[in-house]
């Protein structure tokens, strides 16, 4: 974005603000110039990129003492926010920054200084005629961000491999849909950019097998296949001995994974694809094998691990685990060690309801449990003692709850997100006065018998959105927060009281 001369005084002040930054904040700030205009940046991903590139190095700080690298990265981002160099977009439940962005004018300052200091370079494949001279001016280039729009040729130009062969970081960003490419196009990246520490393919519309040449990137510390359509990962990924973050969350495909991840001894953050039956998304390994994870002694984050596909003994040995998301737990014996773990600080579970029905208080003292998904198996009334008080999110599917779930869940003091799907056959539900003080999102799906919803005074004060699907008999109360957003299909009675628009109702669409 180009600004007219009237903004020049503001620009100059912002530039001076950069030069006044402490030395350790300057590379953190310049790194943000990699991201497109108005791009919402996930803080945790940013921290791990900073660490992978060595921008955040020593865990020992004179003012902070001995802290982890990620804690130091978090501190640096907070400092940039306090100095008004970075804007916060979303905040997590503990008050920590979840996403952030740069103001457009601050981003201009960031880009200009970053290019001047050969810190970053952007390449827009919509404007290929401008790219070659741009790269000629940056022979010491170490970081490259590539923007691919709808009309762009998503293939990397050949001159890029000659001009930028020493880059340490390669990021891709996409505006809209474009032609799908085969993974073989990545061979040149693996062969020519062998000094890479960060490779982010997030959203790159590539299909097929990740090439075996990935083993050439021996210095790689951060690899993301998030939202790609990679269907097979080569076993040569086991040669990436320095890898710290591996994101395998492919999009709407089933990816075949090699049973070599246990070789990645430095791995700290591992993300498996989530299992989505409706979109045929997930992961498989060689028939008859169970995924080994033993030996990953530094692993701190493990997401979407399927207990039916992972060796339980190896998983139980990971003593540095801090954040764990487990899906498809059907046996109590597979659950016990994680409920008793002293190292896990954030636990997310998807379990069979029969475990809770047969052991009603098994979860009650599991304080790290923040997200709970219960599918099938609950037949009868819910009781408050079934759930720990620290729960932030509950999803209840395909159960036969014998009492109003609202009267139970409203007493969980930290609950922010509640999803009820095909789990309650009653005609009434009630939110008592002063209940659900933290709830921001509510989903009501396939509760076809539900007709009346009573809401007491002061209940649901922070509710921001309601999603209602296949619950057409429901009548909305007239005391919900006025700024709440409602999405429903079909529309429910009472919505007209608030003059709310129902995006999914074809009769109201323009």
N, C-alpha and C positions, 0 to 999 in steps of 0.2 A: 504494500500500500504506500503510495507516494503522498507526502504531506506538502501543503503550500508553505510559503515563507512565513506566514503568520504563526506557524507552530515552531519556528526556529528557536526562539528564546526558551520555550519549554524543552525542546530537544537538547539544547545546550546544558540546561540545568540537570536533565536526566543523565547526560553524558558525564557531567562532573560527579554525579552521585555514584556512577560506576567507578571512577578513579579514586573515590573516597572509600571504597569497599576494602575490608581487610584482604590480604593476599589470598587466603584460603577460600574466600567467597567468589572471587573473580572467575575462576574456571567453572564453578557451579552455575553462575549466572550465564556465562557465555554458552554453556552447553544447552541451555533452554532455547537458544536460537535454532536448534535443529528442528524444532516442532513447528508445524504450519500455523498460520494465523488463526486465532480463535480456537486453537486445539486444546482440549481438556486433557491434562497430563495426569496420569496416575502416580501418586507420590512414591509408592513402594517400588514401582517399576523404575522410576527415576533414580531412587537411591541405589538400586542394584546396578544400573548402568554406570553411575558415578563410581561405584566401588570397582566394577569390572574394568573400567578405564584407568583406575588409579587416581582419579580426581579426589576421592576420599581415600586416604592411605592409612596413616597411623591411627590405631585405636586408642592411643594415649594422648590426652590433651592437657595442657597445663592448667586450664581453667575448669575443664569438665572431669579430669581424672581419667581413670581407666574405664572406657566404655566400648561397646561394640562399634564396628564400622557403620552399621545401619543406624545406630543411635546418633553417631556423629553426623551422618548424612541428614538425618531428621533435624538435628540442631541447626545445621547450615541452612536448610530450607526455611525453617522458622525465622532465622535471622534475616533472610532475604524478604520474607513477608513483613517483618517488623520494620524494615527499611523501605517499605512500599515499592520494592522492585518486582514482587510477584504477588498475584492476586489469588486468594483462596476461593475455590468453587464449591467444594463439598468437604464436610468435616465428619469424621467417624464418631461412633458412640462414646469414645473416650476423649473426645475433643482434639484428636490428632488430625492433621491434614490428610484428606483422602484424595482429592484432586486439586489441581491448581492450573493457572494459565498466566500468560503475559498480556498486559495491555498492549494494544497495537503500536502505540508510539514507543513504548519501552522496548518492544520487540524490534522496532527499526533501529534503535540505538544498539541493541544486542547484536543484530546482524551486521551492522556497519563495523563495529569494533571487532566482532568475531572474524570477519573477512580480512580486516586490516591486519590482525594478528595471526592470520592463517590458522585460526582455531577451528572454524567450521566452514562448510561450503554446501549450498543448496543447488540441486540440479532438477530442473523442471523438464520432464520429458515431453511436455506440450510445446516447448520452445527449444527444440534440439539445435537450431542454428546458433543459439547463444551459448551453448554449453561448452564447446571446445575451447574458444578463447578464454572462457571463465576458468577452466581448469588449467590452462597454460599460465595463468597468473598465480596459481596456487600449487606450485611444484612441491611445496612442503606440506601438502594437504594431509591431515590425519583423520578428519571426520567428514563423512559425506552423508547427506540426507537427500533422498530421491523422491520427488513428488510425481505421482502418476494420476492423470485425470482421465475422464471418460474417453477422450479422443486421442489419447497418447498411445504411442507404440511402447508397450511395456518391456520390450527387449532392451537390454543395456547396450549402448553404442560401443563399438570395438575400441575407439580411442580412449575410452574410460579406463580400460585395463592397463594401458601404457602410461597414462598421465597420473593415475591415482593408485598405483600398485602398492604403496606403503601405508594406506589408510588403516586405522585401528578400529574404526567404528563405521558401520554401514546400516542405515535405517531407511525403511520404506514407508511411504504414506500414500493413501489413496482417497480420491474424492468420490468417485462413483464407480459403477460397474465398467469393466473393460474386458477385452478378450482373455480367455483362459489360456495359460501357458503350461507346458510340461516341465516337470522338475529338472529335466536334463539341461534346461537353460541355466541352472545354478552351477553347473560344472565349471564354467569360466570363473565364477565368483570364488569357488573353492580352490581353483588352481592358481589364480592370479593374485588374490588378496590374502596371502598366507600369514600376514601379520595381524589379522583381525582379532580383536578381543570381544567386540560386540557385533552380533548379526541379528537384526530384528526384521523378520519377514512378516510381521503382523498384518494380516489382511491381504497378502500377496496371493492373487488368484492362480495359484499353481496346483497342479494335480500330478499324481503318479508317485514314484519312489524318490525319496531324498537320496541324491547321488552318493555313491561310496566315497567319492572324493572329499566328502565332508571331513574325513580323517586328516586332510592336509592342514586344516585350521587348528593346529596344535596349541595355539595360544588362546583359543576362544574361551571366554569366561561367561558369556551371556548369549544364549540361543533361543529365539522365540519363533515357533511355528503357529502361534495363536491365529485362529481364523483363516488359516490356509486350508487347502484341500489335499494335503499330502496323505496318501493312502498306505505308504510303507516307509519305515525308517530303517536305513541300512545298519547292519551290525557294526560297521566301521565307526559309528558314533562312540563306541566304547574306547576309542583311542584318544578322545578329548579329555586328557587327564587333568586339565586345569578348569574344566567347566564348573561353574558355581550355580548358574540358573539355567534350567531347561524347561521350557514351556511347550507342551505337546497338545495344547487344547485346540485341535483341528475343528473345522466347521462343517457340520452336516455330512461327515464321512466316517467310516470305520477305518482306523489306522492300525496296521500290523506293526507291533513293536518287537525289537530283538530283546532277548533275555540277557542283555549285557550292561544294563544300567548300574548294576552293582559295582562295575569297574570304575565308575566315575567318583573316585575317592574324595574329591574336593567339593562335591555337589552339596549345596545348601538349600536350594529351593527347586522342588520338582512338582510340575503340574501335569497330571494325566488328563485326558479328555473326559468331560462329563458324559454320563450315559443317558442318551435321549432316544427312547424307542420310536417316537413319532417321526423323528428325522433320520433314523438309522445312524446315529452318532455314537462313537465310543471307541474302544480299543480291544484288540485281541493279541494273543501271543501264540507261539507254536503249540499245536494240539498236544495235550498231555503234560505240558510244562506249567509251572507256577513261577510268576515273576520273582526273581531274587532281588532283594534290597539290602541284604546283610552287607556289612562293611562300609555303609555310608555314614560314617561316624559323625560327620559334621552336618548332616541333614537337619534343617530347622523347620522347613515348610514342606508338607506333603499334602497335595490336594487330589480329590476324586479317586482315591485308592479303592479298588474293588476287592473285597475280601475273598471273593471267589476266584481271583486270578493272582493273588499275591501270597507268597510264603508267610504264614503267620509268625513263625519263629523268628525270621529275619526282621520283620517289622517290629516285633516286640523288643529287639535289641537296640533300637535307635534311641539312645539316651539323651540326645540333644534336641529332640523334637519339641518345637514350641507351638506350631500351628498344624493341626491335623484334620483333614476332611475324609471321612470314611463313608462309602456307600455300600448298600446291600449287606448289612449285618443281619444274619438270620440265626446265629447261634450265640447264646450267652457267653460261652467260654471264650469266644473271639472278642468279646467286648470288655470283659473284666479288667485286663491289664491296663487298658487305656483310661478306664474310669478311675483307677487307682494311681495313675502316673503323677509324679510330682513335678515333672519337667514341662508337661503340656499346659500351655496358658490359654489356648483357644481351640476348642474341639467342636467339630460339626459332624453330626451323625445322621445317616439314613438307615432306619432299622425296621424290622418286622414288628408289628404291634403286638404279636404274641409274646415277645420278650417282656414287654411292659405289663401285659395282662397277667402273666404268670409270676412276675416279680415286680409288683406295683411300685416299690420304693428303690428300685435299682439305680435310677438316675437322680434321685432327690438330693444327694450330697455331692454330685459331680459339678463342682463350681466352675470348672473351665468350659462346660458345655454351653455354647452360645447359640447354636443353631441345631434344631431337631426336626427331622422329617420322619413321620410315622406312616407307614403304608400297610394297610390290611391288619387284621389280627386283633383289633380292639373291639370287644363286644360287651357293652355294659357302660356304666357311668364312669366319667372321669373324676379324679380326685386331685386336689391341689398338691398333695404330697408325692404325686407321680413326677413332678417337674421341679428342677432346681430354680432358685430365684434369680439366677443370673441370665436366664434365657433371653436372647434378643429377638429370636425368630423361631416361629413354629409353623410347620406345614403338616396338616392332617388329611390323609387320603384314604378313601375306600374303606372306611370303618363304620361301625354301627354304634355310635355313642348314644348312651341311653339318657343323657341329661344335656341341658343347654351348655355347650362348651364355653360360651361367653362368660358365664358366671364363675367359671374356674379360671380362665386365662386372664380375666381382668385383674386378678389379684397377683399377677406376676409383675413386680414393680419396674422392670427394665424392658419389658416386651415392646418392640418397635414394629414388628412385621408379623402378621397373622394371615394364614391361608387355610381356608376350610373348603375341602372338595369332596363331595359325595360321602359325607361322614355323619350327617345329622338328619333324622327324619321328622323332627318336630315341626310344628307350625308357628312357634313363637321363639324369639330369642331376646335377651335383655342385657343391656349394659347399665349397671347400677350407677347411681350418682357418684361422681368422683372416680369412676373406674377408667382403666386404660390411659393413664396419665402420659405415657411415653409413646403410645401407638401412633405411627405415621402412615402405615400402609395396611389395607385390609382387602382380602380377596374372598369372595363368596361364589363358589362354583358348584353348579349342579345340586343345589339344595332346593329341589322342586316343590317340596311341601311347605317351605317357609313362607309365611304370609305377613306376620307382624314382627316389627323390630322396635322394641322399647328402649329409649335412651334417657337416662336420668340426668338431672342437672349437673353440669360440670364434667360429664363424661366425655372422653375422646377429645380433649382440648387441642391436641397437636395433630389430629388426623389430616393428612394431606391428599390422599388418594384412595378411592374405592374401586375395585374391579368386580363387576357382577356379571356372571355368565350362566345361562341356562337356569335361572332362578326367577322366572317371569311372574310368579305369584306374589313376590315380595312387594310390600308397600314401604317406601322410604319414610322415616320419621321427619318431622319438620324442625328438629333442634340440632342438626349436625352443623359443624363449623361452616360458615358461609363461603370460605375460600377453598373448600375441598373440591378436588377434581374427581368426577365420576365417569367411569367407562363401563358400558353395559351392552349386552346383546342377548336377548332383545331388551328394549327399554323397560324399566320397571315403573310402577305407579308411584306418583308423588314427586317425580323428578321435575315436573312442570312448576312445582311450588317455588323452585329456586331459579327458574329460567336457565337451567344448566343444559348445555348441549351434550348430546349422547353421540360420540363419534362413530359408533358401530351401528347406529340405527339408519338404515337406508332411506327411510321416509323423511328423515331430517337432513340428509346430506344435500348439498347444493349442486 
